[in-house]
Amino acid sequence: MFEEKRKFKRVASNVRVRYSKQPADKETEEYFQGVAEDCGLSGMFLATEHLMPKGSIVSLDFTFLDSTGERVSIQAQAVVRWTQRFRKPKGMGLEFYEFNGLKDRNFEDCLELLLK
């Protein structure tokens, strides 16, 4: 049997996420889109054809509607911990280390809203 070693529970989210590799300067920044297939408080699996090397720092943008119908945009910084190149779906395992735009929310509450 597979033993779960994650610190936090993961949820299947199927949320579109825009991401970019941390650029040296703004002019060279590249944006991609992926789907957050498996997301938790510590990280996520991002299904995408555009893989970054392990150890890369990526910026993520999550956009969703909160409980009042207001559009919320949260930015996160994450490290690429592993990649899945040869199995479908292709993608990257990301570990979060910083969030911006949460205001008085916590990311766990935002995850619940993302799943709705």
Secondary structure, DSSP 8 states (H G I E B T S, - for coil): ------SS-EE---EEEEEEE--SSGGG---EEEEEEEEESSEEEEE-SS---TT-EEEEEEEEE-TTS-EEEEEEEEEEEEEE-SSSS-EEEEEEEEEES-TT--HHHHHHHHH-
